[in-house]
Amino acid sequence: MFQYIAGLLLIIIVIFLLVTNIRVVPQARAYVVERLGAYNATWQVGLHFKIPLIDKISRKVSLKEHVIDFPPQPVITKDNVTMEIDTVVYYQITDPKLYTYGVENPMAAIENLTATTLRNIIGELELDGTLTSREHINGKIRLVLDEATDAWGIKINRVEVKNITPPRDIQVAMEKQMRAERERREAILRAEGEKKSAILIAEGHKEAVILEAEAKKQSVIKAAEGEAQSIL
């Protein structure tokens, strides 16, 4: 009887261990598995079995595209203007193993590398060039990040400069310049409108004078014809 109960308990324990160590990896996920402390395999989508007490799921990795919105970074332009720029990075994990073992904190590493690269790029540009070169800045940062993060199993898809914030005094000067430019354009449009209006008025007056002279001429001709007929 005792052997029967012990055998039944053993079967229950085995079934329990089997059930509790079955893992289903969902879509767009990957599991990094270690065996006795060393990397063993990367589980992709599907059903997998983990050996109890020997295998351990070290990391569950999402393979979807991720977005990181970094806080504004202070940078200095070539003409010594200090401004703040914040960037958005779109990335995707392509190698879960490298992502797990390549760098201690991947997000902090990307943030620091982005900030350093941004300062280097802006340091080569003047203020006007910085404000008009977003595409150039985006492309250069993405190129540097993508090359560096290959060793971390990360693919940088896009980098976008979200906001460029110059110092307040420069913003005020730019607003004044833009206002002056708008006023100049409005003055030009107003002057062109007044010119066209004056031309139309002059042409109208000219046509009126011509018509009046033509009417007087026709009147004189008709009067002369009437006098000639009365004499006959």
Steps between C-alpha positions, in 0.01 A plus 500: 500500500778740595685428176180568305453840669867589452481408134183705458662802667804460278280495190313810621829682565633406155178617331510821703860569399422427136196728496664786688805494273314515170535844345316655206686787332244745354523687171763776476682369809817298563631335816871476579565173687802415717602149603704476820581870477620502137311606188324203347241610243263770379141381490288638219120488463349165601495230768817426700600292802735620773701241692418552870778637721741503204353740245412860581331763285753781526305762308172546317558728202241689295578504128259785426623846402567713807495878540716696744435869558817642653483817712646824357879509479701824530724549195725779375513605136811598306422868560473441879123501536370267772169332422301194604410218260291194579498193278281198440662165409313212334680166543442126476675205666636268232718267710364418848826331603715806424236725654516296822877466528637784286463797734389543860230761442417536128261796539744704709775416251286618205403818686861589584618419148219711352588796722872476415436467127253788505752729669767409244267567205362829635855612587575500125192709410412865554162607639332554163636171370372316807149638457485401132685166506270263684521232229880518501511472880249212503691302238840549660383399848323192362814394312723525807247330731426220255867418461566502876191299598567212258714343775202528737253323271307822435396654168441876494216563255452876530619798699294817513597837645180589683563856622778755462477768768739797467558743790215739579677812367564327167138387484389861553739621229375233260139593573579866430675404177205287391257780590708752303507262203122457513451877521736548203304250292173661600635843399612363163162339440324820606718711270441263209126512566501881510706508181259271317208701633655828379570346158143379471367843601728675249402257224135551586541878490685475169227287347239741631678797339534310172135404502398857582716637215359237264147596602568869438654416163197296399274779619684758288491269197127443535437873546699578186314233306168646618594851390613369160168321444297810597691714248425248225 
